[in-house]
Amino acid sequence: MSNSTSVVEELLTAIPQLRPSLYFKTSLTALSHAMEDHVLAGAAQSLVIASFQQERFYLQEANRYLRIAELTDQVYVLSALGTSFVSRSDNYETIAFEADDALTQEWHLVVVGVNYTACLICRERSPEPVTKGSSLDQTRRFEGIWTQDPYVSQRAAALLLDRIAGYRPDLADKVAIARQQYLDPTLRPTDRLGGSGGPDPFTQRLVTYLQAGQYKLLKAYKAISAQERRERLVNSITSVVRQSLDANEIFSKAAQELGQALQVCRCLIYPCGATDATVMIAHQHLSGTAESLLGETWPLATNPLFDYIQDTKETIAIADTQGRESSFRQELDAIQPLIDRWQIQAWLLVPLTYQGRLVGLIELHQTQPYDWSEDDTALVDAIAAQLSVAIIQAEAYANLQDLNQQLAALDRTRANLIAITGHELRTPLSTIQVCLESLATEPDMPNELRQIMLQSALEDAERMRKLVQDFLTLSRLESGRVEWNLESLSIQECVDLALSSIHGSHDSAPAPTIKVKIPKQVPLVRADGEWLVEVLAKLLDNAQKFTPAKGKITIQVTRPSPTHLQVTVADTGRGIEPSRLHVVFDRFYQEEGALRRTTGGTGLGLAMCRQIVEGLGGTIWAESEGKDQGSQFHFTVPLAQGKLDGRSRSANPPKRQPATVPGNPSVLLDD
C-alpha cells in the first residue's frame, strides 16, 4: 500500500499545542544516535520504531538495529523498497513502502520505554537550489518535533503503529502487544508541550551547538555557491568574448546568462555613449510577466538616472521605485511614466566603462520590490568589466574592417590606375613616337604629310596632358586641398560658358542638338564659378560621347526646394543599366570596361563631378531606364540668399572665359 499523508501533519493535528522546529541533517543524525544509545545502554526493553527515507540511509544504520534487536523484541524499521530492503520478519520487523509514499520525505525515530521515552518526527523541507557539484547533503533541512515528552512520544508511536499495521497486516497481533505493553491510553498532555525538551541537558546543548555550526556552515556554503556562480558566469561570458568579435552575439549571450543567474524579470544590455539621446533595445532576457522591450526606443537623455551614471560612473541599486525613502526619489519622479509603463518596481543600473569612458549599460528590472544584495551587484560588476572590453574589442574590429575595406579599395584603384594609365598613355606615346621617328628619318617627306605628322603628335601630347591634369585635379579634390571661391552667380552664365567650352574643344564632326531650358526668373546660386562650369562641361562632354549625332541633349534648371537649384543634363543616348547607376560616379568607371572602349576618356570625369558638387554643398545622382533609353544626370547647388537672376548679368561672372565660337546653330534656347 501507499500513503500520501504526512505523519508530521497527523501529529501536529492531533496535538495543536506543538510547535515544529527546524533541524539540519547533522543535528538529526546526532539526536537519532543519542536516542539509540539510550536503548543500547539500558537494561529494560523498549518499543523502537525507525523510518528511513531511502534504503541507503537504512544500510548505514543496519548494524545498530541488529544490536538493538538483541535487547528488545519490539523493533520496527520502515524504509523505501529496495534491492536489499523488503518487508520481512527477521531479527526485527522491516516494513517496505513505495517510492511515492509520504514517508520518503520524512525522518522518524520513536523510543518508548520504562526509563526513557523520546521521539523525533520530521519531514524534509524543499531543498534550496545549490550549484552543481557542491556537496551540501549535511545542510539538508528538516522541520518537525523532537521531544522527550511521554504523551507526545506515545501519540507518535501510535500513529506509526497504525501505519505498520496497514503496511503489514500479518503483524496485527504483535502490534497489538506493543500497544498494550508500551502505550498508556490514560496518559494526558502536560502543561508544557514544546517542539523539543526533556531532562537531557547534554543532548539539548549538543543539538544547539550542532544547529549553530550548521547555520554557519550553510552561510559559508552559500558564499561559496555565490562565488562559484559568479566565476562560472564570468568564465562563460569570457569564453564568448574570446571566441567572437561580434558584439551582438556577446550581448545576447550575456543578457540571457545574467538574467537567468539572478532570476530577474528583465535584463537589458546595450552599448551607448555619453552623448546618446536614445538607444534601440536589441538584447534582453525576459521572464515572468514582464513585457518585452525588444525593438523599443529606450530614452537616455531624458533619464536623470543616466545623467547620474554619466557623471559618477557608479552603480545604481533601487529596491523599490515607489518607495518615498529612496535616495533617488527626485530622479524617479521625473521618469514615473516610464516606470509605470514598463512595470519597473526594482531597478539595478550598472555602467560599462573603459578607461573612464562610458561605453554601455546593464539594466536589471524586477516587477516586485527587491533588495539587491552585495552578491548581485558584485556579479553584475564582474560581467560589466568583461562586456566593457568586448565593446572596445568590437569597435576595434569594426575599425579594422573599415580599414581593410579602404585598403581593398585602394588596391583596386591602384590596379585600375595601372591598367588605365598604361592604356591611355601607351597609345598617344606610340603615336608621338611614330610621328617623330618618321619626321627624323624622312627628310624628303612632303610638307603636307609633315604637317599631318606634327598635328597628330601635338593632339596626342594634349591628350596626355589632359589625362595627367585630371589625375592631379581629382587628387586635390579628394584630399580636400581645394579652396572654394564662393560667390553669387547666374546659372545662365555658367551654362553659356560650359557650352562655349564644349564647342571649342570638339572638332567639326556632327554633334547632337543641345537644348537649354532655364526659367526667366531664376535665383542666383552661391558657388565657385570655375568649378561649377567644370561640372557642367564634363556632364555635357559625357552626354555627347554617348549620344548619336541625331540625338538630343537637354539642360534644364528647376527649383525643387527653397534652398537649392537643380540642374539636369539629359540625353537620348546609350543609357545605363539600372543596376550600375550606383557606381557611375566611381573613379575609373567606364560602361564599356577599362581596356575596350570606343569613346575614349579616363573614367575620372564623373568622379570629379561628384567631388565638386559635394564640395559646393550639393548632391549629384544619375537616372536611366536602361540600355538605349538615354540617361539623366542631376545635381543641386545652393541658392544665394535673397537674389534673383532675371538675366540681368549683374552678378560677377565666373572666372573662366568662354572660347570665341562664331555662331552655334546646334544650341537652342528655350525660356
Stockholm file with secondary structure:
# STOCKHOLM 1.0

chainA/1-671         MSNSTSVVEELLTAIPQLRPSLYFKTSLTALSHAMEDHVLAGAAQSLVIASFQQERFYLQEANRYLRIAELTDQVYVLSALGTSFVSRSDNYETIAFEADDALTQEWHLVVVGVNYTACLICRERSPEPVTKGSSLDQTRRFEGIWTQDPYVSQRAAALLLDRIAGYRPDLADKVAIARQQYLDPTLRPTDRLGGSGGPDPFTQRLVTYLQAGQYKLLKAYKAISAQERRERLVNSITSVVRQSLDANEIFSKAAQELGQALQVCRCLIYPCGATDATVMIAHQHLSGTAESLLGETWPLATNPLFDYIQDTKETIAIADTQGRESSFRQELDAIQPLIDRWQIQAWLLVPLTYQGRLVGLIELHQTQPYDWSEDDTALVDAIAAQLSVAIIQAEAYANLQDLNQQLAALDRTRANLIAITGHELRTPLSTIQVCLESLATEPDMPNELRQIMLQSALEDAERMRKLVQDFLTLSRLESGRVEWNLESLSIQECVDLALSSIHGSHDSAPAPTIKVKIPKQVPLVRADGEWLVEVLAKLLDNAQKFTPAKGKITIQVTRPSPTHLQVTVADTGRGIEPSRLHVVFDRFYQEEGALRRTTGGTGLGLAMCRQIVEGLGGTIWAESEGKDQGSQFHFTVPLAQGKLDGRSRSANPPKRQPATVPGNPSVLLDD
#=GR chainA/1-671 SS CCCCSCHHHHHHHHCTTCCCEEEEHHHHHHHHHHHHHHHHHCSSCEEEEEECSSHHHHHHHHHHHHHHHTTCSCEEEEEECCSSCCSEESSSEEEEECTTSGGGGEEEEEEEESSCEEEEEEEECCCCCCCTTCCCGGGCEEEEEEECCHHHHHHHHHHHHHHHHHHCGGGHHHHHHHHHHHCCTTCCCCSCCCSSCCSCHHHHHHHHHHHHHHHHHHHHHHHHHHHHHHHHHHHHHHHHHHHCCCHHHHHHHHHHHHHHHHTCSEEEEEECCTTCSEEECCCEEECTTCCCCTTCEEECTTCHHHHHHHHHCCCEEESCTTCTTCTTHHHHHHTHHHHHHTTCSEEEEEEEEETTEEEEEEEEEESSCCCCCHHHHHHHHHHHHHHHHHHHHHHHHHHHHHHHHHHHHHHHHHHHHHHHHHHHHHHHHHHHHHHHHHHHHCTTCCHHHHHHHHHHHHHHHHHHHHHHHHHHHHHHHHHTCCCCCCEEECHHHHHHHHHHHHHHHSCSSCCCEEEEECCSSCEEEEECHHHHHHHHHHHHHHHHHTSCTTSEEEEEEECCSSSEEEEEEEESSSCCCGGGGGGTTSTTCCTTCTTSCSSCCCSCHHHHHHHHHHHTTCCEEEEECSTTSCEEEEEEEEEEEEEECTTCCCSCCCSSCCCCCSCCTTEEEEC
#=GC SS_cons         CCCCSCHHHHHHHHCTTCCCEEEEHHHHHHHHHHHHHHHHHCSSCEEEEEECSSHHHHHHHHHHHHHHHTTCSCEEEEEECCSSCCSEESSSEEEEECTTSGGGGEEEEEEEESSCEEEEEEEECCCCCCCTTCCCGGGCEEEEEEECCHHHHHHHHHHHHHHHHHHCGGGHHHHHHHHHHHCCTTCCCCSCCCSSCCSCHHHHHHHHHHHHHHHHHHHHHHHHHHHHHHHHHHHHHHHHHHHCCCHHHHHHHHHHHHHHHHTCSEEEEEECCTTCSEEECCCEEECTTCCCCTTCEEECTTCHHHHHHHHHCCCEEESCTTCTTCTTHHHHHHTHHHHHHTTCSEEEEEEEEETTEEEEEEEEEESSCCCCCHHHHHHHHHHHHHHHHHHHHHHHHHHHHHHHHHHHHHHHHHHHHHHHHHHHHHHHHHHHHHHHHHHHHCTTCCHHHHHHHHHHHHHHHHHHHHHHHHHHHHHHHHHTCCCCCCEEECHHHHHHHHHHHHHHHSCSSCCCEEEEECCSSCEEEEECHHHHHHHHHHHHHHHHHTSCTTSEEEEEEECCSSSEEEEEEEESSSCCCGGGGGGTTSTTCCTTCTTSCSSCCCSCHHHHHHHHHHHTTCCEEEEECSTTSCEEEEEEEEEEEEEECTTCCCSCCCSSCCCCCSCCTTEEEEC
//
